[in-house]
């Protein structure tokens, strides 16, 4: 899904990288500001800012974050 498919012209993603990122270049950026109005959290590769954007439904993103916090996913 590309950015233009889910972003209203007057509302742009406000991208940020997690404070847990090690700045090693293998990061993703998210734009949670669109969750309330769009029901999605856009996710993109921080190295390819003009590349594809994946729109993750808010509930799925919340479940993923909860799983990370709970230690469900092993560290790479």
Gaussian input, Z-matrix of N, CA and C with variables (Angstrom, degrees):
# hf/3-21g

backbone

0 1
 N
 C     1     B1
 C     2     B2     1     A1
 N     3     B3     2     A2     1     D1
 C     4     B4     3     A3     2     D2
 C     5     B5     4     A4     3     D3
 N     6     B6     5     A5     4     D4
 C     7     B7     6     A6     5     D5
 C     8     B8     7     A7     6     D6
 N     9     B9     8     A8     7     D7
 C    10    B10     9     A9     8     D8
 C    11    B11    10    A10     9     D9
 N    12    B12    11    A11    10    D10
 C    13    B13    12    A12    11    D11
 C    14    B14    13    A13    12    D12
 N    15    B15    14    A14    13    D13
 C    16    B16    15    A15    14    D14
 C    17    B17    16    A16    15    D15
 N    18    B18    17    A17    16    D16
 C    19    B19    18    A18    17    D17
 C    20    B20    19    A19    18    D18
 N    21    B21    20    A20    19    D19
 C    22    B22    21    A21    20    D20
 C    23    B23    22    A22    21    D21
 N    24    B24    23    A23    22    D22
 C    25    B25    24    A24    23    D23
 C    26    B26    25    A25    24    D24
 N    27    B27    26    A26    25    D25
 C    28    B28    27    A27    26    D26
 C    29    B29    28    A28    27    D27
 N    30    B30    29    A29    28    D28
 C    31    B31    30    A30    29    D29
 C    32    B32    31    A31    30    D30
 N    33    B33    32    A32    31    D31
 C    34    B34    33    A33    32    D32
 C    35    B35    34    A34    33    D33
 N    36    B36    35    A35    34    D34
 C    37    B37    36    A36    35    D35
 C    38    B38    37    A37    36    D36
 N    39    B39    38    A38    37    D37
 C    40    B40    39    A39    38    D38
 C    41    B41    40    A40    39    D39
 N    42    B42    41    A41    40    D40
 C    43    B43    42    A42    41    D41
 C    44    B44    43    A43    42    D42
 N    45    B45    44    A44    43    D43
 C    46    B46    45    A45    44    D44
 C    47    B47    46    A46    45    D45
 N    48    B48    47    A47    46    D46
 C    49    B49    48    A48    47    D47
 C    50    B50    49    A49    48    D48
 N    51    B51    50    A50    49    D49
 C    52    B52    51    A51    50    D50
 C    53    B53    52    A52    51    D51
 N    54    B54    53    A53    52    D52
 C    55    B55    54    A54    53    D53
 C    56    B56    55    A55    54    D54
 N    57    B57    56    A56    55    D55
 C    58    B58    57    A57    56    D56
 C    59    B59    58    A58    57    D57
 N    60    B60    59    A59    58    D58
 C    61    B61    60    A60    59    D59
 C    62    B62    61    A61    60    D60
 N    63    B63    62    A62    61    D61
 C    64    B64    63    A63    62    D62
 C    65    B65    64    A64    63    D63
 N    66    B66    65    A65    64    D64
 C    67    B67    66    A66    65    D65
 C    68    B68    67    A67    66    D66
 N    69    B69    68    A68    67    D67
 C    70    B70    69    A69    68    D68
 C    71    B71    70    A70    69    D69
 N    72    B72    71    A71    70    D70
 C    73    B73    72    A72    71    D71
 C    74    B74    73    A73    72    D72
 N    75    B75    74    A74    73    D73
 C    76    B76    75    A75    74    D74
 C    77    B77    76    A76    75    D75
 N    78    B78    77    A77    76    D76
 C    79    B79    78    A78    77    D77
 C    80    B80    79    A79    78    D78
 N    81    B81    80    A80    79    D79
 C    82    B82    81    A81    80    D80
 C    83    B83    82    A82    81    D81
 N    84    B84    83    A83    82    D82
 C    85    B85    84    A84    83    D83
 C    86    B86    85    A85    84    D84
 N    87    B87    86    A86    85    D85
 C    88    B88    87    A87    86    D86
 C    89    B89    88    A88    87    D87
 N    90    B90    89    A89    88    D88
 C    91    B91    90    A90    89    D89
 C    92    B92    91    A91    90    D90
 N    93    B93    92    A92    91    D91
 C    94    B94    93    A93    92    D92
 C    95    B95    94    A94    93    D93
 N    96    B96    95    A95    94    D94
 C    97    B97    96    A96    95    D95
 C    98    B98    97    A97    96    D96
 N    99    B99    98    A98    97    D97
 C   100   B100    99    A99    98    D98
 C   101   B101   100   A100    99    D99
 N   102   B102   101   A101   100   D100
 C   103   B103   102   A102   101   D101
 C   104   B104   103   A103   102   D102
 N   105   B105   104   A104   103   D103
 C   106   B106   105   A105   104   D104
 C   107   B107   106   A106   105   D105
 N   108   B108   107   A107   106   D106
 C   109   B109   108   A108   107   D107
 C   110   B110   109   A109   108   D108
 N   111   B111   110   A110   109   D109
 C   112   B112   111   A111   110   D110
 C   113   B113   112   A112   111   D111
 N   114   B114   113   A113   112   D112
 C   115   B115   114   A114   113   D113
 C   116   B116   115   A115   114   D114
 N   117   B117   116   A116   115   D115
 C   118   B118   117   A117   116   D116
 C   119   B119   118   A118   117   D117
 N   120   B120   119   A119   118   D118
 C   121   B121   120   A120   119   D119
 C   122   B122   121   A121   120   D120
 N   123   B123   122   A122   121   D121
 C   124   B124   123   A123   122   D122
 C   125   B125   124   A124   123   D123
 N   126   B126   125   A125   124   D124
 C   127   B127   126   A126   125   D125
 C   128   B128   127   A127   126   D126
 N   129   B129   128   A128   127   D127
 C   130   B130   129   A129   128   D128
 C   131   B131   130   A130   129   D129
 N   132   B132   131   A131   130   D130
 C   133   B133   132   A132   131   D131
 C   134   B134   133   A133   132   D132
 N   135   B135   134   A134   133   D133
 C   136   B136   135   A135   134   D134
 C   137   B137   136   A136   135   D135
 N   138   B138   137   A137   136   D136
 C   139   B139   138   A138   137   D137
 C   140   B140   139   A139   138   D138
 N   141   B141   140   A140   139   D139
 C   142   B142   141   A141   140   D140
 C   143   B143   142   A142   141   D141
 N   144   B144   143   A143   142   D142
 C   145   B145   144   A144   143   D143
 C   146   B146   145   A145   144   D144
 N   147   B147   146   A146   145   D145
 C   148   B148   147   A147   146   D146
 C   149   B149   148   A148   147   D147
 N   150   B150   149   A149   148   D148
 C   151   B151   150   A150   149   D149
 C   152   B152   151   A151   150   D150
 N   153   B153   152   A152   151   D151
 C   154   B154   153   A153   152   D152
 C   155   B155   154   A154   153   D153
 N   156   B156   155   A155   154   D154
 C   157   B157   156   A156   155   D155
 C   158   B158   157   A157   156   D156
 N   159   B159   158   A158   157   D157
 C   160   B160   159   A159   158   D158
 C   161   B161   160   A160   159   D159
 N   162   B162   161   A161   160   D160
 C   163   B163   162   A162   161   D161
 C   164   B164   163   A163   162   D162
 N   165   B165   164   A164   163   D163
 C   166   B166   165   A165   164   D164
 C   167   B167   166   A166   165   D165
 N   168   B168   167   A167   166   D166
 C   169   B169   168   A168   167   D167
 C   170   B170   169   A169   168   D168
 N   171   B171   170   A170   169   D169
 C   172   B172   171   A171   170   D170
 C   173   B173   172   A172   171   D171
 N   174   B174   173   A173   172   D172
 C   175   B175   174   A174   173   D173
 C   176   B176   175   A175   174   D174
 N   177   B177   176   A176   175   D175
 C   178   B178   177   A177   176   D176
 C   179   B179   178   A178   177   D177
 N   180   B180   179   A179   178   D178
 C   181   B181   180   A180   179   D179
 C   182   B182   181   A181   180   D180
 N   183   B183   182   A182   181   D181
 C   184   B184   183   A183   182   D182
 C   185   B185   184   A184   183   D183
 N   186   B186   185   A185   184   D184
 C   187   B187   186   A186   185   D185
 C   188   B188   187   A187   186   D186
 N   189   B189   188   A188   187   D187
 C   190   B190   189   A189   188   D188
 C   191   B191   190   A190   189   D189
 N   192   B192   191   A191   190   D190
 C   193   B193   192   A192   191   D191
 C   194   B194   193   A193   192   D192
 N   195   B195   194   A194   193   D193
 C   196   B196   195   A195   194   D194
 C   197   B197   196   A196   195   D195
 N   198   B198   197   A197   196   D196
 C   199   B199   198   A198   197   D197
 C   200   B200   199   A199   198   D198
 N   201   B201   200   A200   199   D199
 C   202   B202   201   A201   200   D200
 C   203   B203   202   A202   201   D201
 N   204   B204   203   A203   202   D202
 C   205   B205   204   A204   203   D203
 C   206   B206   205   A205   204   D204
 N   207   B207   206   A206   205   D205
 C   208   B208   207   A207   206   D206
 C   209   B209   208   A208   207   D207
 N   210   B210   209   A209   208   D208
 C   211   B211   210   A210   209   D209
 C   212   B212   211   A211   210   D210
 N   213   B213   212   A212   211   D211
 C   214   B214   213   A213   212   D212
 C   215   B215   214   A214   213   D213
 N   216   B216   215   A215   214   D214
 C   217   B217   216   A216   215   D215
 C   218   B218   217   A217   216   D216
 N   219   B219   218   A218   217   D217
 C   220   B220   219   A219   218   D218
 C   221   B221   220   A220   219   D219
 N   222   B222   221   A221   220   D220
 C   223   B223   222   A222   221   D221
 C   224   B224   223   A223   222   D222
 N   225   B225   224   A224   223   D223
 C   226   B226   225   A225   224   D224
 C   227   B227   226   A226   225   D225

   B1=1.4388
   B2=1.5272
   B3=1.2850
   B4=1.4477
   B5=1.5112
   B6=1.3008
   B7=1.4525
   B8=1.5176
   B9=1.3125
   B10=1.4502
   B11=1.5213
   B12=1.3198
   B13=1.4587
   B14=1.5166
   B15=1.3047
   B16=1.4507
   B17=1.5187
   B18=1.3075
   B19=1.4585
   B20=1.5195
   B21=1.3123
   B22=1.4577
   B23=1.5239
   B24=1.3373
   B25=1.4722
   B26=1.5213
   B27=1.3240
   B28=1.4634
   B29=1.5287
   B30=1.3077
   B31=1.4602
   B32=1.5205
   B33=1.2954
   B34=1.4637
   B35=1.5257
   B36=1.3306
   B37=1.4659
   B38=1.5268
   B39=1.3031
   B40=1.4637
   B41=1.5299
   B42=1.3219
   B43=1.4583
   B44=1.5170
   B45=1.3306
   B46=1.4597
   B47=1.5154
   B48=1.3166
   B49=1.4604
   B50=1.5176
   B51=1.2848
   B52=1.4565
   B53=1.5226
   B54=1.3078
   B55=1.4598
   B56=1.5288
   B57=1.3245
   B58=1.4610
   B59=1.5290
   B60=1.3238
   B61=1.4618
   B62=1.5175
   B63=1.3073
   B64=1.4686
   B65=1.5224
   B66=1.3257
   B67=1.4626
   B68=1.5261
   B69=1.3186
   B70=1.4500
   B71=1.5157
   B72=1.3252
   B73=1.4476
   B74=1.5143
   B75=1.3205
   B76=1.4644
   B77=1.5224
   B78=1.3284
   B79=1.4566
   B80=1.5220
   B81=1.2924
   B82=1.4507
   B83=1.5177
   B84=1.3203
   B85=1.4516
   B86=1.5209
   B87=1.3177
   B88=1.4569
   B89=1.5228
   B90=1.3215
   B91=1.4620
   B92=1.5264
   B93=1.3225
   B94=1.4686
   B95=1.5236
   B96=1.3222
   B97=1.4610
   B98=1.5252
   B99=1.3291
   B100=1.4548
   B101=1.5266
   B102=1.3162
   B103=1.4642
   B104=1.5347
   B105=1.3189
   B106=1.4698
   B107=1.5336
   B108=1.3107
   B109=1.4701
   B110=1.5239
   B111=1.3268
   B112=1.4582
   B113=1.5309
   B114=1.3444
   B115=1.4562
   B116=1.5138
   B117=1.3339
   B118=1.4598
   B119=1.5198
   B120=1.3348
   B121=1.4590
   B122=1.5251
   B123=1.3350
   B124=1.4588
   B125=1.5325
   B126=1.3266
   B127=1.4637
   B128=1.5260
   B129=1.3400
   B130=1.4677
   B131=1.5196
   B132=1.3187
   B133=1.4601
   B134=1.5240
   B135=1.3087
   B136=1.4679
   B137=1.5242
   B138=1.3331
   B139=1.4654
   B140=1.5231
   B141=1.3367
   B142=1.4688
   B143=1.5347
   B144=1.3074
   B145=1.4658
   B146=1.5232
   B147=1.3127
   B148=1.4598
   B149=1.5257
   B150=1.3124
   B151=1.4564
   B152=1.5159
   B153=1.3173
   B154=1.4649
   B155=1.5278
   B156=1.3171
   B157=1.4601
   B158=1.5176
   B159=1.3198
   B160=1.4575
   B161=1.5253
   B162=1.3182
   B163=1.4579
   B164=1.5158
   B165=1.3239
   B166=1.4603
   B167=1.5318
   B168=1.3118
   B169=1.4633
   B170=1.5241
   B171=1.3323
   B172=1.4610
   B173=1.5263
   B174=1.3222
   B175=1.4709
   B176=1.5252
   B177=1.3292
   B178=1.4672
   B179=1.5243
   B180=1.3346
   B181=1.4660
   B182=1.5260
   B183=1.3219
   B184=1.4694
   B185=1.5180
   B186=1.3379
   B187=1.4691
   B188=1.5236
   B189=1.3277
   B190=1.4601
   B191=1.5323
   B192=1.3258
   B193=1.4700
   B194=1.5282
   B195=1.3204
   B196=1.4682
   B197=1.5292
   B198=1.3270
   B199=1.4574
   B200=1.5197
   B201=1.3263
   B202=1.4716
   B203=1.5094
   B204=1.3241
   B205=1.4806
   B206=1.5197
   B207=1.3174
   B208=1.4652
   B209=1.5273
   B210=1.3294
   B211=1.4589
   B212=1.5232
   B213=1.3144
   B214=1.4604
   B215=1.5265
   B216=1.3176
   B217=1.4706
   B218=1.5285
   B219=1.3230
   B220=1.4662
   B221=1.5320
   B222=1.3083
   B223=1.4691
   B224=1.5227
   B225=1.3097
   B226=1.4709
   B227=1.5115
   A1=107.35
   A2=117.54
   A3=120.24
   A4=110.57
   A5=115.36
   A6=121.00
   A7=111.97
   A8=119.04
   A9=122.67
   A10=114.59
   A11=118.74
   A12=120.84
   A13=113.27
   A14=119.24
   A15=118.77
   A16=114.17
   A17=119.76
   A18=121.98
   A19=108.74
   A20=116.06
   A21=119.31
   A22=108.23
   A23=117.87
   A24=120.34
   A25=113.93
   A26=118.05
   A27=119.80
   A28=113.55
   A29=117.04
   A30=120.34
   A31=109.39
   A32=116.47
   A33=122.74
   A34=110.13
   A35=116.29
   A36=119.38
   A37=110.70
   A38=115.55
   A39=121.84
   A40=105.69
   A41=115.62
   A42=122.53
   A43=111.48
   A44=115.69
   A45=120.66
   A46=109.50
   A47=114.19
   A48=122.69
   A49=107.50
   A50=117.56
   A51=122.26
   A52=112.01
   A53=115.48
   A54=120.07
   A55=111.07
   A56=117.61
   A57=121.71
   A58=112.39
   A59=116.77
   A60=120.15
   A61=109.90
   A62=115.28
   A63=119.56
   A64=112.03
   A65=117.72
   A66=122.74
   A67=111.96
   A68=116.71
   A69=121.63
   A70=113.20
   A71=117.17
   A72=120.68
   A73=114.82
   A74=118.02
   A75=120.52
   A76=109.55
   A77=116.24
   A78=121.06
   A79=111.35
   A80=114.70
   A81=120.71
   A82=107.40
   A83=114.95
   A84=121.23
   A85=107.84
   A86=116.12
   A87=121.52
   A88=108.96
   A89=115.63
   A90=121.46
   A91=108.11
   A92=115.85
   A93=120.15
   A94=112.98
   A95=117.95
   A96=119.59
   A97=112.71
   A98=118.45
   A99=121.25
   A100=113.05
   A101=117.98
   A102=120.85
   A103=112.81
   A104=120.14
   A105=119.00
   A106=114.03
   A107=117.38
   A108=119.76
   A109=114.23
   A110=117.70
   A111=121.16
   A112=113.96
   A113=116.69
   A114=120.04
   A115=113.38
   A116=116.45
   A117=121.19
   A118=109.93
   A119=114.90
   A120=122.42
   A121=106.15
   A122=118.00
   A123=120.13
   A124=110.48
   A125=115.98
   A126=122.54
   A127=107.39
   A128=116.77
   A129=120.67
   A130=110.14
   A131=115.97
   A132=123.85
   A133=107.45
   A134=117.40
   A135=121.13
   A136=112.79
   A137=116.99
   A138=120.73
   A139=112.49
   A140=117.06
   A141=121.61
   A142=107.77
   A143=116.54
   A144=120.56
   A145=113.45
   A146=118.28
   A147=121.14
   A148=111.89
   A149=116.20
   A150=121.14
   A151=112.02
   A152=115.83
   A153=120.33
   A154=112.41
   A155=114.19
   A156=122.56
   A157=107.09
   A158=116.54
   A159=121.70
   A160=107.37
   A161=116.48
   A162=121.18
   A163=109.62
   A164=117.34
   A165=122.42
   A166=107.90
   A167=116.34
   A168=119.65
   A169=109.70
   A170=115.26
   A171=121.31
   A172=112.25
   A173=118.01
   A174=120.68
   A175=111.46
   A176=116.95
   A177=120.65
   A178=110.65
   A179=116.44
   A180=119.66
   A181=110.26
   A182=117.20
   A183=121.16
   A184=111.35
   A185=116.72
   A186=120.40
   A187=110.80
   A188=117.29
   A189=121.27
   A190=110.53
   A191=117.00
   A192=120.97
   A193=110.61
   A194=117.44
   A195=120.97
   A196=110.52
   A197=117.21
   A198=121.39
   A199=112.69
   A200=116.16
   A201=119.87
   A202=110.33
   A203=116.17
   A204=120.31
   A205=111.98
   A206=116.86
   A207=121.65
   A208=112.43
   A209=117.48
   A210=120.85
   A211=112.96
   A212=117.27
   A213=122.14
   A214=112.11
   A215=116.24
   A216=121.50
   A217=109.43
   A218=118.01
   A219=119.66
   A220=110.62
   A221=115.92
   A222=121.57
   A223=109.50
   A224=115.11
   A225=119.72
   A226=111.38
   D1=132.25
   D2=-179.60
   D3=-95.31
   D4=162.09
   D5=-176.05
   D6=-53.97
   D7=-42.59
   D8=-177.13
   D9=-63.98
   D10=-17.57
   D11=-178.38
   D12=-78.24
   D13=-20.00
   D14=-176.21
   D15=-134.07
   D16=0.81
   D17=-178.51
   D18=-104.67
   D19=122.97
   D20=175.48
   D21=-73.05
   D22=145.67
   D23=-176.12
   D24=-53.66
   D25=-36.00
   D26=-177.97
   D27=-82.94
   D28=-5.04
   D29=-179.12
   D30=-127.73
   D31=111.31
   D32=-178.30
   D33=-104.79
   D34=150.51
   D35=175.95
   D36=-63.91
   D37=138.87
   D38=172.84
   D39=-106.81
   D40=95.98
   D41=-172.09
   D42=-74.89
   D43=142.87
   D44=170.24
   D45=-149.92
   D46=155.60
   D47=177.64
   D48=-106.32
   D49=141.86
   D50=-179.38
   D51=-56.93
   D52=144.34
   D53=176.03
   D54=-68.36
   D55=-13.30
   D56=177.52
   D57=-83.87
   D58=-8.56
   D59=179.50
   D60=-66.99
   D61=141.99
   D62=-177.57
   D63=-90.41
   D64=5.13
   D65=-178.29
   D66=58.23
   D67=29.93
   D68=177.69
   D69=-87.41
   D70=5.19
   D71=177.72
   D72=94.05
   D73=-8.59
   D74=-179.83
   D75=-106.65
   D76=60.62
   D77=-174.62
   D78=-116.41
   D79=158.22
   D80=169.33
   D81=-115.71
   D82=156.05
   D83=175.71
   D84=-117.18
   D85=147.65
   D86=177.69
   D87=-127.83
   D88=159.41
   D89=178.09
   D90=-130.58
   D91=83.24
   D92=-175.88
   D93=-72.68
   D94=-10.54
   D95=-179.72
   D96=-63.52
   D97=-19.40
   D98=-179.26
   D99=-89.30
   D100=-7.94
   D101=-176.65
   D102=-58.92
   D103=-48.01
   D104=-177.39
   D105=-63.22
   D106=-42.24
   D107=-175.24
   D108=-89.45
   D109=-29.56
   D110=-175.18
   D111=-105.87
   D112=-21.04
   D113=-177.82
   D114=76.29
   D115=15.50
   D116=179.18
   D117=-135.91
   D118=160.31
   D119=171.73
   D120=-120.60
   D121=109.10
   D122=176.67
   D123=-67.83
   D124=140.39
   D125=179.23
   D126=-131.69
   D127=136.09
   D128=178.42
   D129=-144.67
   D130=163.79
   D131=176.06
   D132=-76.96
   D133=125.89
   D134=-177.59
   D135=-65.77
   D136=-20.45
   D137=179.99
   D138=-85.12
   D139=-16.45
   D140=-175.95
   D141=-128.79
   D142=70.67
   D143=-172.92
   D144=-65.57
   D145=-22.20
   D146=176.53
   D147=-96.94
   D148=7.20
   D149=-178.76
   D150=-84.33
   D151=-164.80
   D152=-176.81
   D153=-66.53
   D154=152.36
   D155=176.87
   D156=-122.43
   D157=132.24
   D158=177.19
   D159=-101.70
   D160=126.50
   D161=176.41
   D162=-94.01
   D163=111.98
   D164=-178.37
   D165=-101.63
   D166=128.29
   D167=178.63
   D168=-57.24
   D169=144.52
   D170=-174.37
   D171=-56.15
   D172=-44.15
   D173=-179.08
   D174=-62.93
   D175=-40.46
   D176=179.51
   D177=-67.27
   D178=-40.25
   D179=179.05
   D180=-65.55
   D181=-42.15
   D182=178.25
   D183=-61.68
   D184=-41.15
   D185=178.15
   D186=-65.17
   D187=-38.59
   D188=177.76
   D189=-63.30
   D190=-48.11
   D191=179.71
   D192=-61.10
   D193=-41.98
   D194=178.07
   D195=-61.87
   D196=-39.69
   D197=177.49
   D198=-65.09
   D199=-39.91
   D200=177.18
   D201=-63.87
   D202=-46.29
   D203=-179.96
   D204=-62.87
   D205=-33.21
   D206=-179.10
   D207=-81.25
   D208=-6.39
   D209=179.85
   D210=80.05
   D211=21.85
   D212=-178.37
   D213=-64.57
   D214=-32.62
   D215=-175.47
   D216=-102.78
   D217=127.64
   D218=179.52
   D219=-67.84
   D220=146.96
   D221=177.16
   D222=-68.05
   D223=142.64
   D224=179.97
   D225=-78.75

